[in-house]
């Protein structure tokens, strides 16, 4: 009886884990890094970094993370689903 109960619990646990696992894996994802000088003033229009982000977004890329170096050059890590070849 104890063995049957443990088997059922393990089966339920595997079923739950399998149903909640994403089918979107890293094997279907591609990444790239965009760079550009970032000027925080909106009066000057979009910065080179903002333009690079917008161009990438128009091509289907999504921003994952962004940061700025000490010299004012910003970079962003972008990802998207791999296109069918």
N, C-alpha and C positions, 0 to 999 in steps of 0.2 A: 504494500500500500504506500509506504514511504517512497519507494523507488518510482512508482507511478506518479505520485504528486510532484516529485522533483523533475521528472521528465516533462510533465505538463507545464510546470513553471518555467523551465528552460525553453520550451517551445514557444510559450507566450512571449518571453523576453526576446527571443530571436525574431519573432514576428513583429513585435513593436519596434525593435531597432531597425529592422529591414524596411518597415513602412515609413519611418521618419528620416531615413537616410536620403539625402538629395541625390538625384540622378544626374545632376549637373556637376561633373567632376573637373578637376584641374586639367585633365587630358583634353578637355573641350574648350579650354580657355587660353587666350593669348594675352600677353602683357607688353606694354611699351612705356617709355619714359619721355615726357615732353619737357623742354627747357625754355626759358625766356626771362628777360629782365622784367621785374615787377615794380611798377611805380604805383604806390597806393593812392594817388590822387585820381579821382574820377573826372576831374576837369580836363585832363589831358587826353581823355578818351581811353579806350581799352589798351592795356599794356600788351607788350609782346607775349607775355605769358598767358594773359586772358585770350588773346587771339589764337594761340596754339591750343589752349583748352577747348575753345569753341570749335575750331576746325576738327579736332579729334572727336568731340562729342557729335558733330554732324556726320562723322564717319562711323558712328555706333560705339565709340569708346566711352567708358564710364570711369570717372575719377575715383581712385581707391584711397590715395593719400597724397598730400602736398606739403612742401616745406620750402624754406628759403635759406640760401647760403649766406654767409657773412658779406659777400661781395654784391648782394642784391639780386643774384640770379635765382629764380624760383624753379622748382622742378616738381612734376606731378607724375605719379604712377597711375597708369590707366590700364583697364582690362576690358575685354569683350569676348563673346563667344566666337570660337573659330568659325570662319566661313567654310562652307563646303567646297571642296576642291574638285 
